[in-house]
Amino acid sequence: MTSSAVPDAGTETAAQRRGRLRLTRGITATWWYTVSAVVFLELMIVGVWAAALTEAGRGLPTVAAVGLGGLVWWAATFLLLHEYRRRNEDEPFAHGPRILVPLLIAACFGVLAGVVSGLWLMAVLPIVQALVLINWPPGIRLRVVIAATALLAVLWYVDSRLGVPGEGSSWWLLGFFSVSLPGLTVLSLWWWDVLMTVNSARASEARLAATQERLRVATDVHDLQGHHLQVIALQLELAERLMADDPDAAFTHLRAARKSVDDARQGTRDLALRFRSVPLTDEIENAADLLRAAGTSVQVSVDAGADRAPASVLGPVIRETTTNVLRHGGGRWARLSLTREPDGWRYEIENDAVESSPSPDGAGLEGIGRRVADGGGTVEVRRDAPVFAVVVRVPLTLESS
């Protein structure tokens, strides 16, 4: 199990740092999709406004004022979106002072657009849109959007009754998109909020699973060692009491205590072996998941019946080679395979290693070589920059039953 904590900045390696940064790319890309949707809608509204005023025969100064002012309002939206991403659900308005500038820009543009165009809809929409982008407490945003949409629909009707700017197609587009803008914006933000909730839930689930696994291991160790230590303490206490009067009986209890120590050690080894005895298919899937969590693209190829391969030899090899990729690789991809050959099993892992050479001490590869050699197998290491590969072959005689 690995901890979900971020490594300390002073001990984080370059490969770990690259992997951690890649972890955020997916969610960052989604955030930029959200930003793109919101700012595209606003930019489209400014264009529709300019087209409607042009179609209504308004002069160039009016169209230019609305167009240029709209671009400033559009740019100020990035500030509100930036604050929205940094929001704290427990303190919705913690960054209030930093949202005042875009709110003032929206208000000023609304006044300008309303005065030069004579439309209430243009005067109110910028400030309404800015208010929608504020991080409202739960339940408040929906009411704000409903109220804003209703208000904009009423203002569109009022402007229509006043007879400005006209009855052309641009006027209908102006009204439709202006009234729809708050709702469309909130839909984009809602998608982002859902993604953040799912991401937080997945992180919490991983931490909970790790905690439960540690608790289970701790409980098993406590039960095993607690029982044996209690027996040993009782036997030593009896030996101490009988040492003066009955040395033979005392020595019998000492020998029993020593046997209990041996039983405790064997029980601990059996417990450790039980946790290590993971099917090789699961070992490879766990390795692939670990590499993917570090931001590496992984391809896995496992033959049917791979669980018959010698797990006692290949299991530690899979874990060690995966650790080596994480520690010294830091590349973009990795491939893992476990295949059956006529005379044995073949395990291979390769990646585009940024650090093509192993660590100076070479302890990882040497340990793998000794373990495989003890099982009658061979290890082949290939360095063909930028690809680094380790190939392990073990004989069929070691197959698990």
Secondary structure, DSSP 4 states (H G I P E B T S, - for coil): ----SPPPTTT--HHHHHHHHHHTHHHHHHHHHHHHHHHHHHHHHHHHHHHHHHHTT--HHHHHHHHHHHHHHHHHHHHHHHHHHT-BTTBTTTTHHHHHHHHHHHHHHHHHHHHHH--HHHHHHHHHHHHHTS-PPTTHHHHHHHHHHHHHHHHHHHHHHHT-S-SSHHHHHHHHHHHHHHHHHHHHHHHHHHHHHHHHHHHHHHHHHHHHHHHHHHHHHHHHHHHHHHHHHHHHHHHHHHTTT-HHHHHHHHHHHHHHHHHHHHHHHHHHHHHH---HHHHHHHHHHHHHHTT-EEEEEE-TTGGGS-HHHHHHHHHHHHHHIIIII--SEEEEEEEEETTEEEEEEEEE-SS-S--TT-HHHHHHHHHHHHTT-EEEEEEETTEEEEEEEEEGGG---
